[in-house]
Amino acid sequence: MMRAGSRAVKALAGISRALPGQIQKARALRNSPSAFQNVRPLSKVSLWPFSAQPRDFSLPNESWSPEMRKAYDQYNALCEVGSEGGEGETEGDEGETKGSEVKRGPWRKLPSYNRTLKYVKGGTYLSKMIQSQARLFTRSVKEQGSAFEYVVFLNKQEKRCVCVFQSGHLLEGPPGHVHGGAIATMIDSVTGTLAGYLSGPVMTANLNINYRNPIPLGSVVLIHSALDRVEGRKTFVTCRVTSTDESKLHTEATVLFLSVNLGNFFGA
């Protein structure tokens, strides 16, 4: 009992001798300018599981074939056709020109994201779990080049758009060719994009497709969509799927869209 007591006294004495030194080290660490350099401020910690600046899936990636990239560059060049006001220095990421104004072409490249429910709070029929996990069907596969690779260019003046589409290996239907349902998906998506920009929120009412020639798996095609007419709530759009040089017709379609109240999508 006496020995145990003496050991406890020695231990307490050792702690008391070490404590001042530890306190000094803690104070030095606290006052060091690099003490908390790796600690992120709370204001910069994302409380939302998705990026505030979503990734644009319509930009070129390594899976794009030379033919896909060539078609992309061709239409992307039509989005800006030069500058007005003379030459000048360029600055910034947007390529703005000092002393001159960039002249926009008739075309516009549309960004494409993997969600349509981003930041939507409500919905009588949609739980928060469903909203947080929902993904746009054509952007639901993470592996680049394996499914739908596409970019849409809109010409609002001419009321038409063109989609450059490259099919991945997961879209096979007939041996070595694209599944008809995948083609229908792209037609519905592209024509719906055009109708939405021209008529506001719409839903597909009728999709009529004629398959002319099968599309080889992995190939690149152009999906041409144009406004036919508008009758009240009805928007009629025509569509052609061709080879990139437009010498071969793969598919034709006509689509009817109905204008809807945006609240209808969320159970309002």
Order of alpha helices (4+ residues) and beta strands (2+ residues): alpha-alpha-beta-beta-beta-beta-beta-alpha-beta-beta-alpha-beta-beta-beta-beta
